[in-house]
Amino acid sequence: MKPIAVVCALALLVACGSQVTGGGMATDSEFDGAWERVRGATDAQEQGDAVAAFLRRNEEAGAPALQVSVHRRDTGARAAIDDALWQDPSQYEVTLRYGTRSHVFVPLSSASLQPLFRE
């Protein structure tokens, strides 16, 4: 293969991004908009649906593995993902990380958490 053909093929792969693997290209504003729907939700079902849509969007875009951490809202102390979180989720801040992107929200109920812990 000629060097120019290799360079053109690589440029095309970079330009197409995740579309080569079947995913759609996503911009930061698309992720930001999807995340604002999570934070702006007015009820638990709406928030849970928005979390599920946000997770799907990241998966479709080929995002790195999701990391979840939890902190108590009153003290800021790191908290376990355990029954206390499920019993009173509004007392916690949940942080979702995809690589360098970090997203924080306060769950309105355990329904808001369910999309995060589906198998």
C-alpha positions, 0 to 999 in steps of 0.5 A: 500500500502506498504511504499516501493511501495509508495516511488517507485511510488513517485520516478517514478512521479518525474522522469517522471515530466510533461510527466505524464500530457502529456507534455514533459520534458524540460531542461534549454538548450532547453529553452535557445535554443528556446530563442536564436532563438527569439533574433537571428531573423533577421526579424519580421516574423521570430521573431514572429514565434520564440516567438510563438514557445517559448511560446508553448514550455513553455506551453507544459512543464507546465511552470508557468503563463507568466508575461510580462513587458515592459521598454523603451530602452532609459531611462529604465523606465517601460512602459505601454503595450499600443498603443505606444508599438505597433506603435514603438516596437523597442524603447522598451525591452520586458521581459517575465517571467516564474517563476524565468526564465526571457527573454528579447528581443527587438521586431523588429515590432508589428508582434513580439508582436502578439504571446504574446497578442493572446486570 
